[in-house]
Amino acid sequence: MAAKGAAAGAGVLLVTANVGSLFDDPENLQKNWLQEFYQVVHAHKPHFMALHCQEFGGKNYEASMSHVDKFVKELLSSDAMKDYNRARVYLDENYKSQEHFTALGSFYFLHESLKNIYQFDFKAKKYKKVTGKEIYSDTLESTPMLEKEKFPQDYFPECKWSRKGFIRTRWCITDCAFDLVNIHLFHDASNLIAWETSPSVYSGIRHKALGYVLDRIIDQRFEKVSYFVFGDFNFRLDAKAVVETLCAKATMQTVRAADTNEVVKLIFRESDNDRKVMLQLEKKLFDYFNQDVFRDNNGTALLEFDRELTVFKDRLYELDISFPPSYPYSEDSSQGKQYMNTRCPAWCDRILMSHSAKELILKSENDEKIVVYDHIGPNVCMGDHKPVFLSFRIAAGAGKPIANVHKCCVVQ
């Protein structure tokens, strides 16, 4: 596989994937997942590729270690990746440390045709030339080639075992420096609580955590560069607005627990039509009678309820979404398009960028579709999340007006 000539700029492929399901059912899911991933690599032929994984190792990390090793080995040695002769892998495997464990895995692959690529050493504050293939795991805290943080426990106090956090690396290719941030934000713990207010309390928690990350990556410790933040943001649709829209002509029945009087279920029925049940809502149930609404025209009608990014519009840019909600898909390997009825489908998995990074992306001078933002495996079970990717090209020297990237020559 030969990537297109770097003279026209470097082809870049960014992929985000919550892969927890792959390690809970590796026999049925990993082969298909890798096959779909390789197809995207082959179609776009990037010079530089970043794969950001969340929930790496699955829910039972200790039991999944052998599957983790096999997955990493396959990615690094498969025939589909043979032209990527340099790689960096950063796996947070320190699952015994409640204080630090994030279950994040960041993979970076460099095509043999790509010359002069450097990675930033945050401790030495210098760029270093990237050679060979290296894997870093266990305690990433001591690795100077990245910054890693787990969000403080008080950000999401009701989730005692939260593994949410971020990993940041910095790269320089074609004289252009940029940060790549792998992020995992907090989920909605209860559909019933998410439904109570607009925006939801969970949306506020994610807002606080993402704001913290953005402040962190542009603070005064290092030179400011463009950045791409991609991962499982757990962004959800505005639940109250969605339910009120989907069930505008329905009547609501509230079911309470006999002992505590706590609301445990909401049932929305059509006013006529034999009082047909349209939606049942519980803590971990979102059972809407017509899943087609989330798939038709890629769920475009629901994008108006995707509002969590609006508070960051001055700091983050995203290309138009033209793919269906990326979560929660059925984990049944025979159900590639079916959503689970646990949550309202939402675009959890995203690739966002700073406004300066937007300017780095090589604009097409003809009608050729150079920039592509899409999901992977539309018809295949990829686990409960569909991976999302962004493919583009960076023009040689594009970053120079933004950052003093000539410092790239200060390497060891």
N, C-alpha and C positions, 0 to 999 in steps of 0.2 A: 504494500500500500504506500503510495508516494503522495505526500501532501503537496498541495499546489505550491508553486514557487514562492519563497518568502519575500521575493522582491516586491510583490504586490501587497506586502503587509503580512503579518503573521495570523494564521487562522487560529481562533481560540474557541474552545468548547467548554462551557461551564455547566455542570450537572449537579442537581441536588436530589437526594434520595433518602427518605426515612426507610431504613432497611430492616427494622426490627422483626417483621414477619419472616424474613428470609432465614433467620436463625431459629425461629420457632418451628418451621416446617421446611428444612433445607432440601430434603429429598424431592419435594414437589415444586418448589418455587425457585431455587437458585439457578438451575439450568436455563429456564425460560428467561429469567431476569437478565442473566449475563448475555444470552443470545440477543435480546432486544437492545441491550446497551451497546454491544459490539456493532449492531446494525447502524445505530446512530453515529458511532465513531467512523464506520466505513463510509457512510453517506456524506459526512461533513469533512472528513480528513483533516482534522486540526493539527497544527504544529504544537500547540500547547493545550493541555487538557487538565481540568480540575474537577474532581468528583468529591463532593461533600456529602458524607453520610451521617445520619443521626440514628440513635438507638442501635449503634453498631454492636452486634453480639446478641441482640434481642433482650427479652425480659429476664431470662435466666442466664446471665453472662457467664457465670462460673461453669455451667453445664455446656455452654456453647463454644468453649474455647477452641476445640478441635475444628469446628465448623468455621470459625473465624480464620484460623490459620489456612485452611483449605481455600477459602474465598480469596484471601489476599494472594496466596500463591498462584491461583488461577488467573487473577487479574494481571499479575506481573509477568507470567510466563506463557500466556495463551498465544496461539498463532495469530489471533486477531490484533494483538498488541505488539507484534514482533518488531515493528519499525520504531517503537518508542524505546530508545536505548538508555534513557535516563529517567529516574523516577524518585519521588519522595513520598513516603507514606508515614502519616502521623496518626497513631491509634491510641485513644485514651482507654487503656485496659486496666487501669488502677481501680478496679471495682470494689476493693476493700476499703477505700478511702471515701467515706461519706462526704467529707469536706471538699474533695476535689473532683470526684468522678463525674464526667459529663457524657460518656458513651458516644463521643464524637469520633469520626474517622475521616481524615482528609487525605486524598490521593492526588498526586500531581504527576503527569506524564509528559515527557518532552520528545518530540519527533527527532529522528536522527538528522533531518535536514535543517533543524533550527540551531543556528550558531549563536554564541555569545549570550547565554541566558544566565542571569544571576539571581540569587536569593539573598534576602537581607538577614543579617545577624543582628538581632535586637540588643544583644549584650555589647558586642563590639561596635555597633552602629556602623557597620560596613557591609557592602554587598560581596558575596562570595560566588565564584563560578560554580555551576552545578555540573557534577560529573557522576557517572555510575548510578546505581540503584541502592537506596538506603531506606530502611524501615526503622521508625522510632516508636516505641510503645511503653507501656507501664507508666512510669512517672514522666510525663511530658513537661512538668514544671521545670526540669533542669535542662531542657533543650532550648538553646538560645535562638534557634531559627523560627521560633513562633512565640506568640503570647496566648495564654489560655486562662480562662476564668470560668468558674461556676458562679451562678447568681446566688446572692446571699439568701439564706433560709427565710428571712423575713419578707422576701419578695412574694413568696407564695406559701404562707404558713400552713395552709390546710393540706399541703402535699409534703409529707415528712420525707419521702424518699426521692424528691425531685432531682433529676440529673440534668437540668437545663443549664446551658452556658454557651460559650463561644470559643473558637480557636481562630487566631489571625496569623496569616503569613503575608510576606511582602515579596514581590517579584519584579524583575526588570527584564523585559524583552524588547527588541528593536528600539533600544534607548528610551523605553517607556516604563515608568514605575507605577505599580498599583498594588493595593492591598486586596487580599481575598479573605473574607470572613465567613467561617462556617458557624451557623447559629441555630439554636433550638430554643424556642420560647415556650411559655406555659400554655397548657391546653385548657379547655373548658371542663371543669370537674363535674358539673351538673347541668343538664339541659334546662332543668326547671329554674335554676338560679340565673342562667344565661338569659332566660326568657323574661325575667322580672323587670329589667331596665334597659333602656336604649341610650347610649351604648352599654354593654354589659360590664359587670364588675371585672370579668376576666380580660376584657378588652383593655381596661385601665391598667391591669397588671402587665400585660404585654407591652403597652405603650411605655410604661416606666422602664422596663428591662431593655427595650430596643433603644430608647433615648440614652440609657446608660452606655450601651455599646457604641453608639454613634459619637457620644462625647469622648469616650475613651480612645477611639481610633483617630481623633483629630486633636488630641491634647498636645501640650507643648513639648513632650519628651522626644518626639521624632519629627522629621520634616513631613509636612502634609503632602499626601499623594492622592490620586483618585482611588476610589474603592468600590468593590462589588461585595455585597452582602447577600449570601444565598444559603438557604437551609429550610427547615421546617419552622416557619413563623407561627404556626397554629392560628393564623388569622381565620376568623369565623365570620359568616354572614351575620348581620344584625338580626339576632333571633326573634326579637319582639316584632320587628318590622316584617320579617319573612312570614312568620306565623299569621300575623294580622292580614297580610296580603293573600297568602294561600288559602286562608280560612275566613275570608271576608264575609261570606254568607253563612257561616256555620254558627252553631250554638255550642257553648263550652260547658262541660261537666267537670267538676272538681272532685277528685277522690282523695280522701284523707285517711291517714292511719288511725285505727281505732284507739290505740293507746296514747298517742302523742298529739293527735289532731293535725299532724304535719301533712302538707300536701305531698302526695306520692305519685299522682297521675292526673293529667289533664286529657280529656277526650273531646275532640271537636267533631260534631256531627252536622251533616247538611240539614238545613231547616226543613226541606221537603225531601223528596226522593227516598222515602222510607227511613229517614234519619240515618242515612248511611254514614259510617265512621270515615272521616277524612284524614284525621291525624290523631295519633296517640303519643303523648309526651310524658316521659319519665326521666329520672336522673340520667340513665344511660340508654334511653330509647327515644328515637325520633322516627316513628313509623308513619310515613305519609303514603297515601294509597296509590299515588301515581308518580313513580320514579322518573318517568319520561321528562318531567318538567326540569330535572337537573341535567338531562342529556341533550334534549332538543336544542339544535343550533348551539351546541357546546355550552348550554346553560347561560347563554348571553343575557337572557331576561333577568337573571339573578345578580348580575354584576353590580346593579345599582345598590344592592345591599352589602356589597363588599367595601366597607368604609374605613377599615382600621388604618389604612395607609394615608388617608387624607390629612391627618395631623402632621405627617412628615413630608408633605409635598414640597416644602422648601428645601428639604435635605436629601430626599430620595426620589429617584426616577425609576419607572417601570415601563417596559414596552407594553403595548396593548395585549391583553389576554384573549386568546382565541381558541382555548382548549377547555374542556369541561372541568368541574371541580376535581381536585387531585386526591381527595380523601372524603369519606372512608370507604374504600372498595372492599368487596368480599375477599376473604383470604382463601376461599375455595378455589383450587387451581382450575376448575372447569368453568368458573364464573368471571370471565375477564372484564365484563362491562358492568356488572351488578354492584350497586352500592349496598353496604350494610345498613341496617335500620337503627344504628346506635346513635348517630349524630346527623345533623343536617349537613349534607355535602357542602364543602367549602374549598376555596383555593388556599390550602395551608402551605403548600410548597412553592416558593417564589424565588426569583432572581432579581434583586434590586441593586441600584447603583447610585453613586453620587452624581450630581449634575456634570461634574468635570469628566467622570468616566463615560458618560453619555457622549461627550465630544470626542472621546478616543476611538469610538467604534467607527470603522471605515464606512463612510456612506457610499452607496453604489453609484457609479457614474453612468450606468446603463440600467436596463430593466431587470438585470439579474438579481435574484433574491439572495442577498448576502447575509442579512441579519434574520435569524429565525428563532422565535421563542415558542416552545411547544412542550408537549408531554411525551413520555416514552411508553410504548406498549399499550396503545389504546384498546386493543382487542385481546390482550393477554393478561392473565393474573400476575401482577407484580408485587403482590402483598397488599396491605391496606392503603398504601400511598402509591400513586403513580409518580415516578421520577419526572422532573421538569428540567429542560435544558435551554441554554441560550448559545447560539452559534453566531460568531461575527469575526471580523478581521480588524486588526489594529494596524493602522498605517505606520510605516517606519518613522520614528521620531515624533509621533503624534503627541507624546506627552511633554515635550520640551517646553512649550509655552506655559504649562501648568506647574511643573515642578523642576527643580534643578537636577534633572536626571543624569547630567554629565558626571555626577558623583558616582555613577555606576563604574567608572574606571578606577575608583578606589576600592580594589578588591584584593582578597588574600588568596 
